[in-house]
């Protein structure tokens, strides 16, 4: 599917999408491209008419997301909203910042504000014929008959809508999934991190330029908590403080302006001049929770399917929530093509069987990356590990692909990345126990050990 010419196929459907977020709006674009009638319901007002709430974490678009956007012909429109970030910039207390490249030269992840992207995606979906019904809350779904019931209140008068298919794209606390959970043999789990988050900001300079390097994802790692900053086109940075809800260094212990400033002076002194509205932002913006949600099945017969966070919400520490949701849609579209836009029961079953293992894998990887970002990026052993990996990657790019690159700069399955990452991590654990590794890290001895270990694990062909 190169672009959005309205080519109508043999069997078009009348389809409802619940949720007008990023995944819902992109799915609307894809389904319109296949000729289907699409109506999108959302309980909230049109995001294009309201101010943002202070609950956003900037998004990091990577290869999987761009692939899904390019496949349906809108990638270039979205690139106009994005800033490339080629590296992490690590800010330690009382030390100069240093950089950790994300990948090979030219590889980058892209910072995009969630609200700006969502507005653009809705515009693009409407231009292609999708109908949006805002301020229309879905209270109930008749799964066998694909009926939606909406209304102003749960006990008031409801409007009934009949569709051929329903897609739940309504996020981590999905109403569609809630209805599916009532059915027999539906597996569901949710796990909240002890860590929450709060949105803050770094304003632009008076001339509209950025106060710090705009092509970096900035991290102030402090063990159990951290501050990050991602750039915006207007010269600002969207900052996020991740910190435990309770405990010594926690949101519960930052109630007064004096407590906030004392905490900031101790842990983030280099940011004080960068964040003149710190107190205002901290007191105004809510503290939000982070949750991982898993469920199965994602589909009901040939009528209803969950996509994106409604099926597999993850914590944001790999920057893959949006990318995974967009990849869901690209994979679904490939399956629709394979079955000629017709056999929806088989389409749905094939989709969930394909994506479930990968959704579980990126959930695990995202949790692990929180530990890396908050604690390990400042650890000397971690820095040495990355230096050794980079050397092997540069010299043997077909033999050693770092885990981050497998996830972020690849189309290969998340489950494969998790498995290969664990194998490589075990090798690096052994390397770091070698005597005098700090002096020998660049030696042929270390290189030979790594290559031999790869051969023994059958991760590369053995020498003849």
ABEGO torsion letter per residue (X at the ends): XABABBBBBABBBBBBBBEABAAAAAAAAAAAAAGBBBBBBBABBBAAABBBAGABBBBBBBAAAAAAAAAAGAAAAAAAABBBBABBBBBBBGBBBBBBBABBBGBBBBBBBAAAAAAAAAAAAAAAGBBBBBGBBBABBBAAAGBBBBBABAABBBBBBBBABBBBAAEAABAAAAAAAABBGBBBBBBBBABBBBBBBBBBBAAGBBABBAABBBBBBAEABBBBBBBBAAGBBBBBBBBBABEABBAAABABAAAAAAAAAAABAAAAAABAAAAAAAAABBBBBBBBBBBOBABBEAABBBBEAAABBBBAAAGAAAAAAAAAAAAAAAAAAAAGGABAAAAAAAAAAAAAAAAAAAAAAAAAAAAAAAAAAABAAAAAAAAAAAAAAAABAAABBBAAAAAAABABBAAAAAAAAAAAAAAAAAAAABBGAAAAAABAAAAAAAAAAAAAAGABBBBX
